[in-house]
Amino acid sequence: MAPKSKRRCIADTLEDLEPAQLEKFLRQLLDRRVEPRVRRAMVQGKSRLEIADVLVSTFTEDGAVKVTEELLKESGCSTAAKDLVEDVNAQSSNSGSGGGDGGATGGGSMADGR
């Protein structure tokens, strides 16, 4: 099975939130004063998957994970924030299990030795 994208991890996390938790999360998102900012029209009436798309398109995948984690914590959803980070890290370790780091290190050592 292919690993989930960060976008899917974010969407899954948002889907697990209760409606009141999602409302708090969106309030925190809309109140954010740091650029780039998300406008109300971008998320109002949208599904959780569409909100994940907005987060990724606004902040990039890596940035969206960080912003989502931060906003979940500010919204009192620390467990969801922790679960998101663990889910993303699990996906990253699954996709990197081909020994790429060892090969890169080995290649550098051989080049240095020549």
Buried (B, 14 or more C-beta within 10 A) or exposed (E): EEBBBBBBBBBBBBEBBEEEBBEBBBEBBBEBEEEEEBEEEBBEEBEBBBBBBBBBBBBBBEBBBEBBBBBBBBBBBEEBBEBBBEBBEEBEEEEEEEEEEEEEEEEEEEEEEE
